[in-house]
Amino acid sequence: MGLKGSAFLAIWHDIAEGEHGEYVEWHTREHMPERLSIPGFRAGKRLHSPNAERYVFGTIYAGDDVEVFRSEAYLERLNNPTPWTAAVAPSFRNFLRIACERIATAGFGDGGSMATIRCDFKEPDSEGALRESARPLVEAVLALPGVCGVHLGVARSEVSRVRTRETELRNQMSEKGFDVVLLVEGSFRFALEAALPMAEKLAEATGAVKSPVTQVYETAFTLTSEDTQVQ
């Protein structure tokens, strides 16, 4: 399957103690099917790292293009949360959500684990240099043992910072954003973890990014837009 389209919405967060089970049930049974029924949403992956100190959960939504993530249909959902969403939203902690334009990808299918490598630009005008290096970068990371897919995205924070009713339901957040994120999918976690130091070096070797922050997750649940269609 892989991540279809030319953009993705990347989300990291924690859930209040004692609320993890309810969150997973809601996310699996209602929330992801609802999101994947929105025009332009192509696939969703829930990520889980139960031993992480921060950002235990994550979600990646693939979209046709970055405008999907501020489309009228999406904003309508965000401003009209379901009763179950309204009940779960206050349990969110440390919420970070940024739309990204995908500028390069390599590999096929889906890995059982995913690493997210968030970086800052070295200079305000570094995006051009990153675009020139994007294809060689994702191909070099894909060649590392244990890696089966790589997706490079540039943050488009202006798309995802729109305040909505769902924003108001969550506690006030002040998470640090990023400029670039590299999503690295692995065949299994231990091989992926072994590849990550080199993946970080390859990213920094472009000369365009700095300060990588890496986290490793299991891919806990995956859904596509086709899955939500009535049979």
HELIX and SHEET records of a PDB file:
HELIX    1   1 HIS A   20  TRP A   26  1                                   7    
HELIX    2   2 HIS A   27  HIS A   31  3                                   5    
HELIX    3   3 MET A   32  LEU A   36  1                                   5    
HELIX    4   4 VAL A   66  ARG A   70  5                                   5    
HELIX    5   5 GLU A   72  LEU A   78  1                                   7    
HELIX    6   6 PRO A   83  VAL A   88  1                                   6    
HELIX    7   7 ALA A   89  SER A   91  5                                   3    
HELIX    8   8 GLU A  127  LEU A  142  1                                  16    
HELIX    9   9 SER A  157  SER A  160  1                                   4    
HELIX   10  10 ARG A  165  LEU A  169  1                                   5    
HELIX   11  11 ARG A  189  GLU A  204  1                                  16    
HELIX   12  12 GLU A  226  THR A  228  5                                   3    
SHEET    1   A 9 ALA A   7  ILE A  15  0                                        
SHEET    2   A 9 PHE A  57  GLY A  63 -1                                        
SHEET    3   A 9 PHE A  41  HIS A  48 -1                                        
SHEET    4   A 9 VAL A 209  THR A 224 -1                                        
SHEET    5   A 9 SER A 113  PHE A 121 -1                                        
SHEET    6   A 9 VAL A 180  GLY A 186 -1                                        
SHEET    7   A 9 VAL A 147  ALA A 155 -1                                        
SHEET    8   A 9 PHE A  92  GLY A 107 -1                                        
SHEET    9   A 9 ALA A   7  ILE A  15 -1                                        
END                                                                             
